[in-house]
Amino acid sequence: MISATAWVPRGFASEFPEKYVLDDEEMARINEMANLHLDSEHKKDTGKVNSDKLKDTAEVDEDLKEYDFEHYDEEPDNVFLGETADMFPGISNTGAKLVRGKKGGEEKRKGEEGEDGVEREEEENEEQDKYLELPSKEEELEEKQEFQVYPTDNQILATRTDDGVSYLDVYIYDDGAGAPAGSKEEEGDKQDPDVARGMVRGSSMYIHHDLMLPNFPLCVEWMSFRPLGEVAASNTGNFAAVGTMDPTIEIWNLDCVDKAFPDVILGELKEDELERQQEGSGEPEGVQPDRHTAAVLSLSHNQVFRNVLASSSADGTVKLWDLGTCGVARSIGGLHHGKEVSAVQWYGTESEQDGSVVLTGGYDSFCAVSDVRIDDASSMSKLYKTGGSGSEDVEAVCWKRAGGACTHFYAGTDKGNVYMFDIRKEGSPIWSLHAHDSGITSLACNPHVGEMLVTGAMGDRHVKLWKTGLKPSMVTSRDLGCGNVLSASFAPDIEVAGDLVVGGSSPGLKMWDCFSNRYVRKSFREDLKAVQAAARTEARAAGRSSRLARKYANDEGDVVLGEEEDEEEEEEEEE
């Protein structure tokens, strides 16, 4: 199952991610956490001994006493077992050695080997030492190149849960190189080394690396700010914030492979609170100012004030985190009448004035547009009602993004309805539509085509593309093989403007190039031309060519990619 997805803009990922090595301090932390868990389980079992079991133990058959089952696993003192070996030799600097076993069932005794025995033992040692040699520089370089991320690569984040274990998967999506079939070579192609060698490659998507998550993930958000760093333009990085059921927010460095712990955990319980929870006393009542007390449902990173991360929770609050200190800068309650705040998203432009405006949706049937610069929580927001005279839980919100000012936003509810509001007209929506027969789980607007909206629902295996405007109309609907749709998100970069990733209840992430669908191209013909022209201009300014500007000349059917696929998979369009 894939519960959440997000894109990483091009150019932020490190070309050569660092391979993390677990040190002794973190091994000690793992052992401490494990012991804490075991102690907790032991406390639960203490004093719950069954009296019948004790009676049965006392009445053991006399014939079995000679085997002394009580000390059966203990070894005699006079037996030599060799040197002790750590569970993870090489991680700690203890100099632990592996004990060599017997060969061919024959025991070697000291003083009985002779010359032939010594030679045989040396040969065995040499044979085993071959596997203990350090890698050469060539091998290290080859391994490094396997993890290389090119500037033209796209990174995609997906939170996955399999058999009760959760991961943060970091995908690489390569949208290809060279001129698509039927198009002419351009001058900028010479800037691509693969094209210069005469190579033309298709699109591919694969998991570059993954990170094991300690808690079930509900949402993921990409961040360009390095936590606990200076609030300055130079402080940039490639990080992911993951909201969990725990309820905490884990921040992971995406440029580091094989990490065992997140870099920072926002809202982590203090030691005394953790012990109290382990003892079963539960959470303290009421809202906590420095952390969430229920599941983190949504995250949004501020692109203007990059040290600010907004989170919404089932505890009815929205918290603004200062990533410079990793503490709560402001906790906002009462936005949605104490009900769960299911969605949060910062304003869609990058002007400093707009960087303080945040959009939220809650289980009180309302959306709220709030200016967090206003101290008074009762006057900081404008409210927008969904559901008419009825009651609907708002499950997802998103701004209508199409350059310039964002004056409209969308809201999806648990009844499968989608509403569009004008922020200048507080109250009722401009229009509504019944998009699905079950609750909305995904709602995303294309950042380069403002009237292209995608929806997904919990009980629906289809993603639906809509053309909005004054009156919405469905363009196409696709079952991408993801099961019930849980997450869908558009690419932020113009070179992959039509690409949509979808995850759901079934395993595997899917990428759909929406512009490869002929119905989409027909409905958004003028928009596609404008996007291609803008992509060509942006590429020329960088001394490159635009692959997007030369695509979609042929009607070859929809392009859908799945993980571990090396070539484009073309599927027939639905009628």
KADAHU-V928714 format. One record per pair of residues at least 6 apart in sequence whose C-alpha atoms are under 7 Angstrom apart, sorted by sequence separation. I is the first residue (numbers start at 0). J is the second residue. D is the distance in Angstrom with one decimal. If there is no record, write none. Layout:
I:J:D / I:J:D
This chain:
159:165:5.5 / 160:166:6.3 / 178:184:5.9 / 188:194:6.2 / 189:195:5.4 / 228:234:6.8 / 242:248:4.7 / 276:282:6.8 / 286:292:6.8 / 301:307:5.7 / 311:317:4.5 / 320:326:5.7 / 321:327:6.1 / 360:366:4.4 / 373:379:5.5 / 385:391:6.6 / 399:405:6.2 / 411:417:4.5 / 445:451:5.6 / 455:461:6.7 / 465:471:6.6 / 466:472:5.4 / 490:496:5.9 / 502:508:5.2 / 513:519:6.7 / 514:520:5.7 / 538:544:5.3 / 88:95:6.0 / 159:166:5.1 / 241:248:5.5 / 242:249:6.7 / 300:307:6.4 / 301:308:6.1 / 310:317:5.6 / 311:318:6.6 / 320:327:4.5 / 321:328:5.6 / 346:353:6.3 / 359:366:5.6 / 360:367:6.4 / 398:405:6.7 / 410:417:5.6 / 411:418:6.5 / 444:451:5.9 / 445:452:6.4 / 455:462:5.0 / 465:472:5.6 / 466:473:6.3 / 501:508:6.1 / 502:509:6.6 / 538:545:5.6 / 560:567:6.2 / 158:166:5.7 / 159:167:6.3 / 240:248:6.4 / 241:249:5.1 / 300:308:4.6 / 309:317:6.9 / 310:318:5.3 / 319:327:5.8 / 320:328:5.4 / 346:354:6.5 / 359:367:5.2 / 371:379:6.8 / 399:407:5.5 / 409:417:6.8 / 410:418:5.2 / 420:428:4.6 / 421:429:6.9 / 444:452:4.6 / 454:462:5.8 / 455:463:6.7 / 465:473:4.3 / 466:474:6.5 / 490:498:5.7 / 500:508:7.0 / 501:509:5.3 / 560:568:5.9 / 158:167:4.6 / 159:168:6.9 / 225:234:6.3 / 240:249:5.6 / 241:250:6.4 / 299:308:5.9 / 300:309:6.3 / 309:318:5.7 / 310:319:6.6 / 318:327:6.6 / 319:328:5.6 / 358:367:5.8 / 359:368:6.6 / 370:379:5.5 / 398:407:6.3 / 399:408:5.1 / 409:418:5.5 / 410:419:6.5 / 419:428:5.6 / 420:429:5.5 / 443:452:5.9 / 444:453:6.5 / 453:462:6.8 / 454:463:5.4 / 464:473:6.0 / 465:474:5.3 / 489:498:6.0 / 490:499:6.3 / 500:509:5.6 / 501:510:6.4 / 535:544:6.8 / 558:567:6.5 / 559:568:5.6 / 85:95:6.2 / 157:167:5.9 / 158:168:6.1 / 224:234:6.2 / 225:235:5.9 / 240:250:4.5 / 251:261:4.8 / 252:262:6.7 / 299:309:5.2 / 309:319:4.6 / 319:329:5.2 / 346:356:5.5 / 358:368:4.7 / 369:379:5.4 / 370:380:6.6 / 398:408:4.2 / 409:419:4.5 / 418:428:6.2 / 419:429:5.7 / 443:453:5.4 / 453:463:5.6 / 454:464:6.7 / 464:474:5.5 / 489:499:4.5 / 500:510:4.4 / 535:545:5.3 / 558:568:5.9 / 559:569:6.2 / 84:95:5.3 / 156:167:6.9 / 157:168:5.2 / 177:188:6.5 / 224:235:5.0 / 225:236:5.3 / 239:250:5.6 / 240:251:6.6 / 250:261:5.6 / 251:262:5.5 / 298:309:5.7 / 299:310:6.5 / 308:319:5.7 / 309:320:6.3 / 318:329:5.9 / 319:330:6.4 / 345:356:6.1 / 346:357:5.6 / 357:368:5.8 / 358:369:6.5 / 369:380:4.1 / 397:408:5.7 / 398:409:6.3 / 408:419:5.7 / 409:420:6.4 / 419:430:5.7 / 442:453:5.9 / 443:454:6.8 / 453:464:4.6 / 464:475:5.5 / 488:499:5.7 / 489:500:6.6 / 499:510:5.6 / 500:511:6.3 / 534:545:6.2 / 558:569:4.8 / 559:570:6.9 / 84:96:5.8 / 156:168:5.8 / 157:169:6.7 / 223:235:5.3 / 224:236:5.5 / 238:250:6.7 / 239:251:5.3 / 249:261:6.0 / 250:262:5.7 / 298:310:4.6 / 307:319:6.4 / 308:320:5.1 / 318:330:4.5 / 345:357:4.3 / 346:358:6.9 / 356:368:6.8 / 357:369:5.4 / 368:380:5.4 / 369:381:6.5 / 397:409:5.4 / 407:419:6.9 / 408:420:5.5 / 418:430:5.9 / 419:431:6.5 / 442:454:4.9 / 452:464:5.8 / 453:465:6.2 / 463:475:6.0 / 464:476:6.3 / 487:499:6.8 / 488:500:5.6 / 498:510:6.7 / 499:511:5.2 / 557:569:5.6 / 558:570:6.5 / 84:97:5.9 / 156:169:5.0 / 223:236:4.9 / 238:251:5.6 / 239:252:6.7 / 250:263:5.2 / 297:310:5.7 / 298:311:6.6 / 307:320:5.5 / 308:321:6.8 / 317:330:6.0 / 318:331:6.1 / 344:357:5.8 / 345:358:6.0 / 356:369:5.5 / 357:370:6.6 / 367:380:6.0 / 368:381:5.3 / 396:409:5.6 / 397:410:6.7 / 407:420:5.5 / 408:421:6.8 / 418:431:4.4 / 441:454:5.3 / 442:455:6.8 / 451:464:6.9 / 452:465:5.1 / 463:476:4.4 / 487:500:5.6 / 488:501:6.9 / 498:511:5.7 / 499:512:6.3 / 534:547:6.9 / 535:548:5.8 / 556:569:6.2 / 557:570:5.5 / 82:96:6.9 / 155:169:5.9 / 156:170:6.3 / 223:237:5.3 / 238:252:4.7 / 239:253:6.7 / 249:263:6.1 / 250:264:6.2 / 297:311:5.3 / 307:321:5.1 / 316:330:6.7 / 317:331:5.1 / 344:358:5.1 / 356:370:4.6 / 367:381:5.6 / 368:382:6.7 / 396:410:4.4 / 407:421:4.6 / 417:431:5.6 / 418:432:6.7 / 441:455:4.8 / 451:465:5.9 / 452:466:6.4 / 462:476:5.7 / 463:477:6.5 / 487:501:4.4 / 498:512:4.4 / 499:513:6.9 / 534:548:6.3 / 556:570:6.3 / 557:571:6.4 / 154:169:6.7 / 155:170:4.9 / 222:237:6.3 / 223:238:6.3 / 237:252:6.3 / 238:253:5.3 / 249:264:4.6 / 295:310:6.9 / 296:311:5.8 / 306:321:5.7 / 307:322:6.0 / 316:331:5.5 / 317:332:6.5 / 343:358:5.6 / 344:359:6.5 / 355:370:5.6 / 356:371:6.4 / 367:382:4.6 / 395:410:5.7 / 396:411:6.3 / 406:421:5.9 / 407:422:5.9 / 416:431:6.9 / 417:432:5.4 / 440:455:5.7 / 441:456:6.6 / 451:466:5.2 / 461:476:6.1 / 462:477:5.5 / 486:501:5.7 / 487:502:6.5 / 497:512:5.4 / 498:513:6.0 / 556:571:5.8 / 557:572:6.1 / 82:98:6.5 / 154:170:5.5 / 155:171:6.4 / 222:238:5.1 / 237:253:5.7 / 248:264:5.6 / 249:265:6.3 / 295:311:6.0 / 296:312:5.2 / 306:322:4.9 / 316:332:4.6 / 343:359:4.4 / 355:371:5.6 / 366:382:5.7 / 367:383:6.3 / 395:411:5.1 / 406:422:5.7 / 416:432:5.6 / 417:433:6.5 / 439:455:5.9 / 440:456:4.9 / 450:466:5.4 / 451:467:6.7 / 461:477:5.1 / 462:478:6.5 / 486:502:5.2 / 497:513:5.2 / 531:547:6.2 / 532:548:6.7 / 556:572:6.2 / 81:98:6.1 / 154:171:4.9 / 177:194:5.5 / 221:238:6.0 / 222:239:5.8 / 237:254:6.6 / 247:264:6.6 / 248:265:5.0 / 295:312:4.4 / 296:313:6.8 / 306:323:6.0 / 315:332:6.4 / 342:359:5.4 / 343:360:6.7 / 355:372:6.4 / 365:382:6.3 / 366:383:5.0 / 393:410:6.7 / 394:411:5.7 / 395:412:6.9 / 416:433:4.5 / 417:434:6.5 / 439:456:4.4 / 440:457:5.9 / 450:467:5.0 / 461:478:4.4 / 485:502:5.9 / 486:503:6.4 / 497:514:5.4 / 531:548:4.5 / 153:171:5.7 / 154:172:6.1 / 176:194:6.7 / 221:239:4.6 / 247:265:5.9 / 248:266:6.8 / 294:312:5.7 / 295:313:6.6 / 342:360:5.1 / 365:383:5.5 / 366:384:6.5 / 393:411:5.9 / 394:412:5.1 / 415:433:6.0 / 416:434:5.6 / 438:456:5.5 / 439:457:6.5 / 450:468:6.2 / 460:478:5.7 / 484:502:6.1 / 485:503:4.6 / 152:171:6.4 / 153:172:5.0 / 220:239:5.7 / 221:240:6.3 / 247:266:5.3 / 293:312:6.3 / 294:313:5.5 / 341:360:5.8 / 342:361:6.9 / 365:384:4.7 / 393:412:4.3 / 394:413:6.2 / 415:434:5.7 / 416:435:6.8 / 437:456:6.0 / 438:457:5.9 / 484:503:4.3 / 485:504:6.9 / 152:172:6.0 / 153:173:6.3 / 219:239:6.7 / 220:240:5.2 / 247:267:6.1 / 293:313:5.3 / 340:360:5.9 / 341:361:5.3 / 364:384:6.1 / 365:385:6.0 / 392:412:5.4 / 393:413:6.5 / 415:435:4.6 / 437:457:6.3 / 483:503:5.3 / 484:504:6.7 / 152:173:5.2 / 219:240:5.6 / 220:241:6.6 / 291:312:6.8 / 293:314:5.0 / 340:361:4.2 / 364:385:5.4 / 391:412:6.1 / 392:413:5.4 / 415:436:5.4 / 435:456:6.5 / 437:458:5.5 / 460:481:7.0 / 481:502:5.8 / 482:503:5.4 / 483:504:5.3 / 177:199:4.9 / 219:241:4.5 / 292:314:6.0 / 315:337:5.0 / 339:361:5.6 / 340:362:6.6 / 364:386:6.8 / 391:413:6.3 / 414:436:7.0 / 415:437:4.9 / 460:482:5.1 / 481:503:4.9 / 482:504:5.0 / 176:199:5.4 / 177:200:7.0 / 218:241:5.8 / 219:242:6.3 / 266:289:6.6 / 291:314:6.7 / 315:338:5.0 / 338:361:6.5 / 339:362:5.5 / 391:414:6.6 / 414:437:5.9 / 415:438:4.6 / 460:483:4.3 / 461:484:6.9 / 481:504:6.4 / 482:505:4.8 / 176:200:5.3 / 218:242:5.1 / 266:290:4.4 / 315:339:4.5 / 316:340:6.6 / 338:362:5.6 / 413:437:6.6 / 414:438:5.2 / 415:439:5.3 / 459:483:5.1 / 460:484:5.7 / 481:505:4.9 / 175:200:5.1 / 176:201:6.8 / 216:241:6.4 / 217:242:5.6 / 266:291:6.5 / 314:339:6.0 / 315:340:5.4 / 338:363:6.1 / 413:438:3.7 / 458:483:5.6 / 459:484:6.4 / 481:506:6.8 / 175:201:4.5 / 216:242:5.8 / 217:243:5.4 / 313:339:4.2 / 335:361:5.8 / 364:390:5.8 / 412:438:6.0 / 413:439:5.8 / 457:483:5.4 / 481:507:6.8 / 174:201:6.8 / 175:202:4.6 / 216:243:4.4 / 217:244:6.9 / 312:339:6.3 / 313:340:5.9 / 336:363:6.8 / 364:391:4.9 / 412:439:5.7 / 456:483:6.9 / 457:484:5.8 / 174:202:4.4 / 215:243:5.5 / 216:244:6.6 / 312:340:5.4 / 335:363:5.9 / 364:392:5.0 / 365:393:7.0 / 411:439:5.5 / 456:484:5.6 / 457:485:6.2 / 173:202:5.4 / 174:203:6.6 / 214:243:6.1 / 215:244:5.8 / 311:340:5.5 / 312:341:6.6 / 363:392:6.1 / 364:393:5.8 / 455:484:5.4 / 456:485:6.8 / 173:203:5.3 / 214:244:6.7 / 311:341:6.4 / 335:365:7.0 / 362:392:4.2 / 455:485:6.9 / 479:509:6.9 / 172:203:5.9 / 173:204:6.3 / 214:245:6.3 / 311:342:6.3 / 361:392:6.4 / 362:393:5.6 / 411:442:6.9 / 172:204:4.4 / 311:343:6.1 / 361:393:5.2 / 171:204:5.6 / 172:205:6.8 / 310:343:6.8 / 360:393:5.4 / 170:204:6.8 / 171:205:5.6 / 360:394:6.9 / 170:205:5.5 / 171:206:6.2 / 360:395:6.7 / 170:206:4.3 / 171:207:5.9 / 360:396:6.4 / 515:551:6.3 / 169:206:5.8 / 170:207:5.3 / 289:326:7.0 / 517:554:7.0 / 168:206:6.5 / 169:207:5.7 / 289:327:5.6 / 169:208:5.5 / 168:208:6.3 / 169:209:5.7 / 430:470:7.0 / 494:534:6.0 / 516:556:6.2 / 168:209:4.3 / 493:534:6.0 / 515:556:6.3 / 516:557:5.0 / 167:209:5.5 / 168:210:6.5 / 288:330:6.0 / 383:425:5.9 / 384:426:5.8 / 515:557:4.9 / 166:209:6.4 / 167:210:5.0 / 382:425:6.4 / 383:426:4.6 / 384:427:5.9 / 475:518:6.9 / 515:558:6.1 / 166:210:5.4 / 167:211:6.4 / 297:341:6.4 / 299:343:6.3 / 301:345:6.2 / 381:425:6.5 / 382:426:6.5 / 383:427:6.3 / 400:444:6.6 / 441:485:6.3 / 443:487:6.9 / 445:489:5.9 / 474:518:6.6 / 166:211:4.4 / 167:212:6.7 / 246:291:6.3 / 296:341:5.5 / 297:342:5.2 / 298:343:6.3 / 299:344:5.3 / 394:439:6.3 / 395:440:6.7 / 397:442:6.6 / 399:444:6.1 / 400:445:6.9 / 401:446:5.7 / 440:485:5.5 / 441:486:5.2 / 443:488:5.9 / 446:491:6.5 / 474:519:6.4 / 512:557:7.0 / 165:211:6.1 / 166:212:5.1 / 246:292:6.3 / 296:342:6.7 / 297:343:5.9 / 299:345:6.3 / 303:349:5.5 / 394:440:6.6 / 395:441:6.7 / 396:442:6.6 / 397:443:6.3 / 400:446:5.1 / 401:447:5.7 / 440:486:6.6 / 441:487:5.7 / 512:558:5.6 / 165:212:5.3 / 210:257:6.5 / 246:293:5.5 / 302:349:6.5 / 303:350:6.9 / 395:442:6.2 / 397:444:7.0 / 401:448:6.0 / 511:558:6.0 / 512:559:6.5 / 208:256:6.5 / 210:258:6.6 / 246:294:4.7 / 247:295:6.9 / 303:351:6.1 / 401:449:4.3 / 511:559:4.5 / 165:214:6.9 / 245:294:6.3 / 246:295:5.8 / 400:449:5.2 / 447:496:6.5 / 510:559:5.6 / 511:560:6.5 / 165:215:6.0 / 244:294:4.4 / 304:354:6.6 / 399:449:5.9 / 509:559:6.8 / 510:560:5.0 / 243:294:6.1 / 244:295:6.4 / 303:354:5.3 / 347:398:6.3 / 494:545:7.0 / 509:560:5.7 / 510:561:6.4 / 243:295:5.6 / 341:393:7.0 / 342:394:6.6 / 509:561:4.7 / 242:295:5.1 / 301:354:6.9 / 341:394:5.7 / 342:395:5.5 / 344:397:6.8 / 347:400:6.3 / 494:547:5.7 / 508:561:5.9 / 242:296:6.7 / 341:395:6.9 / 342:396:6.2 / 507:561:6.8 / 508:562:6.3 / 242:297:6.9 / 507:562:6.5 / 348:404:6.5 / 348:405:6.9 / 158:216:6.4 / 347:405:6.0 / 265:325:6.4 / 23:90:6.8 / 22:90:6.5 / 23:91:5.6 / 230:306:6.4 / 218:296:6.4 / 220:298:6.0 / 222:300:6.2 / 448:526:6.4 / 217:296:6.0 / 218:297:5.7 / 219:298:6.9 / 220:299:6.4 / 218:298:6.8 / 220:300:7.0 / 224:305:6.0 / 224:306:6.3 / 447:530:7.0 / 230:323:6.4 / 229:323:6.2 / 227:322:6.1 / 228:323:5.4 / 226:322:5.0 / 227:323:4.4 / 226:323:5.7 / 227:324:5.5 / 227:325:6.5 / 226:325:6.9 / 15:143:6.9 / 16:146:6.8 / 15:146:6.4 / 15:147:5.0 / 14:147:5.5 / 15:148:6.3 / 14:148:4.6 / 13:148:6.8 / 14:149:5.9 / 10:150:5.5 / 9:150:6.5 / 9:151:6.6 / 9:152:6.7 / 9:153:5.8 / 8:153:6.9 / 7:153:6.8 / 7:154:5.1 / 6:154:6.1 / 7:155:5.9 / 6:155:4.6 / 5:155:5.9 / 6:156:6.0 / 5:156:5.0 / 4:156:5.4 / 5:157:6.6 / 4:157:4.4 / 3:157:5.7 / 4:158:6.6 / 3:158:5.4 / 1:157:6.5 / 2:158:5.8 / 1:158:5.6 / 2:159:6.4 / 1:159:4.5 / 0:159:5.6 / 1:160:6.6 / 0:160:5.3 / 0:161:6.6 / 3:217:6.6 / 5:219:6.5 / 7:221:6.4 / 2:217:6.2 / 3:218:5.2 / 4:219:6.4 / 5:220:6.2 / 3:219:6.0 / 5:221:6.7 / 11:236:6.7 / 12:237:5.9 / 11:237:5.9 / 19:255:6.1 / 17:254:6.2 / 18:255:5.7 / 19:256:5.6 / 16:254:4.6 / 17:255:4.7 / 18:256:4.7 / 19:257:5.4 / 39:277:6.0 / 16:255:5.4 / 17:256:6.1 / 18:257:6.4 / 19:258:5.7 / 39:278:6.8 / 16:256:6.7 / 13:254:5.9 / 12:254:6.5 / 190:542:7.0 / 190:543:5.7 / 187:542:6.1 / 188:543:6.4 / 187:543:4.3 / 188:544:5.5 / 204:560:6.9 / 206:562:6.9 / 187:544:4.1 / 204:561:6.7 / 205:562:4.8 / 204:562:5.4 / 205:563:4.9 / 185:544:6.6 / 204:563:6.3 / 204:564:6.3 / 203:564:6.1 / 203:565:4.9 / 203:566:5.9 / 202:566:6.1 / 203:567:6.9 / 201:566:6.0 / 202:567:5.8 / 201:567:6.4 / 182:549:6.3 / 178:546:6.4 / 177:546:7.0 / 179:549:6.9 / 179:550:6.3 / 3:485:7.0 / 4:486:6.1 / 2:485:5.7 / 3:486:5.3 / 4:487:6.8 / 5:488:6.5 / 8:491:6.2 / 2:486:6.4 / 4:488:6.7 / 6:490:6.2 / 8:492:6.3 / 2:502:6.9 / 1:502:5.1 / 2:503:6.5 / 1:503:5.2 / 0:503:5.8 / 1:504:6.3 / 0:504:4.5 / 0:505:5.3 / 1:506:6.9 / 0:506:5.2
